[in-house]
Amino acid sequence: MTVALRDIRSPAWAMEAATAPAVVILLHGYGSNEADLTGLAAPLKLAMPWASLRAPLEAGNGGAAWFSIVTPGNPDSAPVAEATDAIWAWVDENLDPSTKVVPLGFSQGGLMANQLLRTRPERVLAPVVLGGFVQAASQPGDDALTHSRPALFWGRGAEDRVIGEPSIGRTRAYLPQHSTLVEKVYPGLAHGISAQEIDDVHDFLAREVGAGAVSNE
């Protein structure tokens, strides 16, 4: 049984989401919650509707997780698939079938952003992966992505000690073959999100999602 995900939605969601061509889906990291990434909406100057989803597994102290950490950076495929299905169930229930999804995820949420692209590539637009990685298991959309090569932003800190080199190496091998990759590595940044990275994501969304995605004011 797929778990129904809790969420926080942008203030104008009720008026705008039904007709918006694309919406942002915010996907938090391990041990965080649906409130965490909502603070990015203002500095990113998001003009699209957005929803921040809570991962299905309780992690204690008010936090949640998309999947349990067994082998860091190399999650088992079954729980990742279950979490992916839960996100798509939320999308199917809350969005028109024609609405594109712009996933923006940090850490574990970055992996989930990749998962959305790799499972329904036709539905996903301009995914943003911050401090995240890809899982090793092949996915249903991988073959299609080698041909369509959609734009994808992958940003990470040069001093990140949470996401290890095996995960980075796997992601570095995968993404250039399955996306038109914008890769940014930020000197001095650990496992976090910097102001420069936010500016770069803003510019990426403006370019790849188009007019109305973000404000330039």
C-alpha positions in Angstrom: 0.0 0.0 0.0 1.4 3.4 -1.0 1.7 5.9 1.8 -0.1 9.2 1.3 2.4 12.0 1.6 1.9 15.1 3.7 2.8 18.4 2.1 3.1 22.2 2.4 1.9 24.2 -0.6 2.7 27.6 -2.0 0.2 30.3 -0.9 -1.5 30.7 -4.2 -1.6 26.9 -4.9 -5.4 26.6 -4.9 -5.7 29.3 -7.6 -2.7 28.5 -9.7 -1.8 24.9 -9.7 -4.7 23.6 -11.8 -3.7 25.8 -14.8 0.1 26.1 -14.3 2.1 24.4 -17.1 4.7 23.3 -14.5 5.0 23.1 -10.7 8.0 22.7 -8.4 8.2 19.7 -6.1 10.5 20.2 -3.2 12.1 17.0 -1.7 14.0 17.3 1.6 16.9 15.3 2.8 17.3 12.6 5.4 16.0 13.5 8.9 14.4 16.8 7.7 10.8 17.5 6.9 8.4 19.2 4.6 9.1 22.7 6.1 12.8 22.6 5.4 13.1 23.6 1.7 10.1 26.0 1.7 12.6 28.7 2.6 14.2 28.4 -0.8 11.0 29.7 -2.5 11.8 33.4 -1.8 15.5 33.5 -2.6 14.9 31.4 -5.8 12.1 33.9 -6.6 9.8 31.1 -7.6 6.8 32.3 -9.6 5.5 28.8 -10.2 3.3 27.0 -7.7 5.3 24.7 -5.5 4.7 21.9 -3.0 7.1 20.5 -0.4 6.5 16.9 0.3 7.2 15.0 3.5 9.1 11.7 3.1 7.1 8.6 4.1 9.4 7.2 6.8 9.6 8.7 10.3 13.2 9.4 11.4 12.6 10.8 14.8 12.6 14.3 16.3 10.1 15.5 13.7 12.2 14.4 10.8 11.5 11.9 8.0 13.4 9.9 5.3 12.7 8.7 1.8 14.5 5.4 2.6 16.6 4.0 5.4 20.4 4.3 5.3 21.9 0.8 5.2 24.9 1.3 3.0 25.6 5.1 2.7 25.3 6.3 -0.8 24.1 3.0 -2.2 20.5 2.4 -1.1 18.6 -0.8 -1.7 16.4 -0.5 -4.7 13.1 -1.7 -3.2 12.6 1.1 -0.6 13.7 3.7 -3.2 11.1 2.4 -5.6 8.4 2.6 -2.9 9.3 6.2 -2.1 9.2 7.0 -5.9 5.8 5.4 -6.2 4.6 7.5 -3.2 5.7 10.7 -4.9 4.1 9.8 -8.2 0.9 8.9 -6.3 0.8 12.4 -4.8 1.4 13.9 -8.2 -1.3 11.9 -9.8 -3.8 12.8 -7.1 -3.0 16.5 -7.0 -1.9 17.6 -10.5 -3.5 17.6 -13.9 -1.9 14.9 -16.2 -0.6 17.6 -18.5 1.3 19.5 -15.8 5.0 19.1 -15.8 6.9 18.4 -12.6 10.1 20.3 -11.7 11.7 18.3 -8.9 14.1 20.1 -6.6 15.8 17.9 -4.0 18.5 18.0 -1.5 20.7 15.0 -0.4 18.3 12.0 -0.3 15.7 14.3 -1.9 18.2 14.9 -4.7 18.3 11.2 -5.3 14.5 11.2 -5.4 14.6 14.1 -7.9 16.7 11.8 -10.1 14.3 9.0 -9.5 11.3 11.0 -10.9 13.3 11.8 -14.0 14.4 8.1 -14.4 10.9 6.7 -14.0 8.7 9.1 -15.9 11.0 11.2 -18.0 8.1 12.5 -20.1 6.6 14.1 -17.1 9.7 15.8 -15.6 11.1 19.2 -16.6 14.5 20.7 -15.5 15.2 18.6 -12.4 17.5 20.2 -9.7 19.8 17.9 -7.7 21.5 19.6 -4.7 24.1 17.5 -2.8 22.5 14.4 -4.2 23.3 11.4 -6.4 21.8 8.5 -8.4 21.2 5.0 -7.3 22.9 2.1 -9.0 19.9 0.1 -10.1 18.7 0.7 -13.6 15.3 2.5 -14.0 12.5 2.3 -16.6 13.3 5.6 -18.2 17.1 5.2 -18.6 17.0 4.2 -22.2 14.8 7.0 -23.2 17.0 9.5 -21.4 20.0 8.6 -23.5 18.1 10.0 -26.4 16.2 12.9 -24.9 19.0 14.2 -22.7 16.9 16.8 -20.7 18.5 19.6 -18.9 19.5 18.8 -15.3 21.2 20.9 -12.6 23.6 19.1 -10.3 25.2 21.2 -7.6 27.3 20.1 -4.7 29.9 21.3 -2.2 33.6 20.7 -2.8 33.9 19.9 1.0 30.9 17.6 1.2 31.8 14.7 3.4 28.3 13.2 3.6 28.0 12.0 0.0 31.0 9.9 -0.6 33.2 9.5 -3.7 31.6 6.2 -4.8 28.2 7.9 -5.0 29.7 11.0 -6.7 31.6 8.8 -9.2 28.5 6.8 -10.1 26.6 10.1 -10.6 29.3 11.7 -12.6 29.3 8.7 -14.9 25.5 8.5 -15.3 24.3 12.1 -15.7 26.3 13.2 -18.7 25.0 10.1 -20.6 21.4 10.7 -19.7 21.0 14.5 -19.4 22.2 17.8 -20.7 24.1 18.4 -17.5 24.8 21.6 -15.7 27.3 20.6 -13.0 28.5 23.0 -10.4 31.0 22.3 -7.6 31.2 25.1 -5.0 34.6 25.6 -3.2 34.4 25.7 0.6 30.8 24.4 0.7 30.1 21.3 2.8 26.8 19.4 2.7 24.6 22.4 2.3 23.2 25.0 -0.1 25.1 28.3 -0.8 23.8 31.7 -1.9 25.8 31.3 -5.2 24.1 27.9 -5.8 20.7 29.5 -5.3 21.6 32.1 -7.8 22.7 29.5 -10.3 19.5 27.4 -9.8 17.4 30.6 -10.3 19.2 31.2 -13.6 18.8 27.5 -14.6 15.1 27.5 -14.0 14.7 30.8 -15.8 16.5 29.4 -18.8 15.0 25.8 -18.9 11.5 26.2 -17.6 10.9 29.5 -19.3 8.9 32.8 -18.8 7.0 32.9 -15.6 9.1 30.2 -13.8 11.0 32.7 -11.6 10.9 36.4 -11.1 13.9 38.6 -12.0 12.9 41.3 -9.5 
